[in-house]
Structure formats: C-alpha cells, structure tokens
Amino acid sequence: MPAKLTLYPPQRAARFVIIREGESLTVGRDPGCALVIEDPRVSKRHAEVRWTGASWAIEDLGSKNGTAVNGRAPDGITLGDGDTISFGGLPGRFDRLSAAEAASIEAERVARIETSARIRRRLQSTITNAENAGSIPPDVAATLEADLTNARQLYQSGAIRDAIEAMRPTASSRSSRSASKS
C-alpha cells in the first residue's frame, strides 16, 4: 500500500511525495537526498523513511534539530496513517493511500504536466508569430518569455495548484454555509 508524505513549509505551499512499497526515502537538505528540503532547521541528511516489508519506519540520521513522530523521538517507529512528523521543526504528515488514491494523484500530476506543456507550446507559438509579424517588440517578447518560464516553474513546483486548493472551500465550510442559509 503506497503512502504520502506531506510537508508544510512556512510561508510556502505544502508539497508532498508518494512513497511506494519497497521504496525508502532519505530526507534532508543535501541534493543527494531523495526528498530535498530547503529549510535551515533540516540537516543535510536528516532522516530516513524506509520500507520494512510490511510498513514504513522512520529513523533520525543524527540530525542537529531532531525528528519527532507525534511529538516523540522516532527510534525506528512504524509510521501509521495520519502520523504527524517534525523534521527539525518543519511539520509534516504521513498518510497511507490505497492503490486507487495513488493512481489518481499520479494521473492528476501527469494531466497538470500535459496541460502546462500544451499551454507553453501555444503561448510560444503566439509569441513567435507576433514577433515575426513585427507586432511585439523584442524586449517585450523577452519579458513574456521570462514570465512564461517563471509561471512554468511555479506550476511544476505545485505552488499554483496549492494556492488554488487553498482558496477552494472545504467540505466543512460548504456545510456551514449551507446551514447558515437555512
């Protein structure tokens, strides 16, 4: 059964990674880690989430600021659905997923990448055609190209999706609005 590790960096969009059975995940600031976290509280090689054959366990790798699961030192503890994890103070959450949930998340990711590529090609073509027709000065075209690159990077990082998700009403806020209308 796959799992999802979600991180909640301060003043940034939440991000997550799907972990499949049999996979292990080294977490830290080092670019060689499977999950790189750019947060000064996190050590270069902070912790490891590893598959034990039946579930995942987490182990601190001697980090400076420690790792905690549900407020306690992990010491190789088996991770359960909904466990909160702290990587040196950076909050996270571990959730078990069904195969269908993991497939759905992957399908959404692929759809976002395909949509982004399609929009980029269309905008690139529009910019090129306008440049060739002389209707866009070269400096404006360069600015548009830079903006397009920045938008793609934001989208790929998940920041735009997370911001949109944060603006959507939750089921509880929808039900409370419905109750207030009655």
Disulfide bonds with the S-S distance in Angstrom:
none
